[in-house]
Every structure is written in structure tokens, then in C-alpha cells.
Amino acid sequence: MDKSDKLYELQDLLIDEFLLRVKSGEATTADLSTVRQFLKDNNVSAVATESSPLHELVNALPFHDDNVDRIVDMASNE
């Protein structure tokens, strides 16, 4: 097994561990922050469409002042 294969395997194991912790509900704040940074570092992004869980999360945030720019631009299915 070469170095590249080892890095891919390590990344797979790390992702599996992240999934296990998040899905079980046992992820700590530090775990969630690490997952967020891992996704950011790997250029993973998402679009909050009208019926997506991300859309629900954005709507649940307490930032609904019309005089303040939205943190996330909402994608529309129109």
C-alpha cells in the first residue's frame, strides 16, 4: 500500500467516525466544529433549496432582521 492509498484509507476512516458520532447524536460541540472544518477544508458546500434540511436550519436561526443581510443566500426552485 503506497502513501496515497494510506491517506485515502485514513480519510475514509475519519469520515466514518464523523458519521457515527453525528448520526448517534453523541457528537460534541468540538466534534461538530471539526466536521465543519473538515468539510470547509475539502471545499464541500451546499445550496439551501426550499425543501432541504439546510433550508430548515437557516430558518430556525434567530437572524430574521430585515435590515440585516442574510448570512446564506437562499436558492429558489422558481
C-alpha positions as CSV (number, residue, x, y, z in Angstrom):
1,M,0.0,0.0,0.0
2,D,1.5,3.3,-1.1
3,K,1.3,6.6,0.8
4,S,-1.6,7.9,-1.3
5,D,-3.7,4.7,-0.6
6,K,-3.0,5.1,3.1
7,L,-4.1,8.8,3.1
8,Y,-7.4,7.8,1.3
9,E,-8.0,5.0,3.8
10,L,-7.3,7.4,6.7
11,Q,-9.7,9.9,5.3
12,D,-12.4,7.2,4.8
13,L,-11.9,6.1,8.5
14,L,-12.2,9.7,9.6
15,I,-15.4,10.3,7.7
16,D,-16.9,7.0,9.0
17,E,-16.1,8.2,12.6
18,F,-17.7,11.6,11.9
19,L,-20.8,9.9,10.6
20,L,-21.0,7.5,13.5
21,R,-20.8,10.4,16.1
22,V,-23.2,12.7,14.3
23,K,-25.9,10.0,13.5
24,S,-25.8,8.6,17.0
25,G,-26.4,12.0,18.5
26,E,-23.2,11.7,20.6
27,A,-21.2,14.3,18.7
28,T,-19.9,17.0,21.0
29,T,-19.6,20.7,20.1
30,A,-15.9,20.1,19.3
31,D,-16.8,17.1,17.1
32,L,-19.3,19.2,15.1
33,S,-16.8,22.0,14.8
34,T,-14.2,19.5,13.5
35,V,-16.7,18.1,10.9
36,R,-17.5,21.7,9.8
37,Q,-13.8,22.5,9.3
38,F,-13.2,19.2,7.5
39,L,-16.0,20.0,5.1
40,K,-14.7,23.5,4.6
41,D,-11.1,22.3,4.1
42,N,-12.3,19.9,1.4
43,N,-14.4,22.6,-0.4
44,V,-17.7,20.9,0.4
45,S,-20.7,23.3,0.1
46,A,-24.4,23.0,-0.1
47,V,-27.3,25.0,-1.5
48,A,-30.3,25.6,0.7
49,T,-33.2,24.7,-1.6
50,E,-36.8,25.2,-0.4
51,S,-37.4,21.7,0.9
52,S,-33.9,20.8,2.2
53,P,-32.8,20.3,5.8
54,L,-30.3,23.1,5.3
55,H,-33.2,25.4,4.5
56,E,-34.9,24.4,7.7
57,L,-31.8,25.0,9.7
58,V,-31.4,28.5,8.2
59,N,-35.0,29.3,9.0
60,A,-34.5,28.1,12.6
61,L,-31.6,30.5,13.2
62,P,-32.6,33.7,15.1
63,F,-31.4,36.1,12.4
64,H,-34.5,37.4,10.7
65,D,-34.0,41.1,10.9
66,D,-35.0,42.6,7.5
67,N,-32.4,45.3,8.0
68,V,-29.5,42.8,8.1
69,D,-28.1,40.9,5.1
70,R,-28.8,37.2,5.2
71,I,-25.8,35.0,6.0
72,V,-26.8,32.4,3.5
73,D,-28.4,33.2,0.1
74,M,-31.4,31.0,-0.3
75,A,-31.7,29.2,-3.6
76,S,-35.1,29.2,-5.2
77,N,-36.9,26.5,-7.1
78,E,-38.8,29.1,-9.2
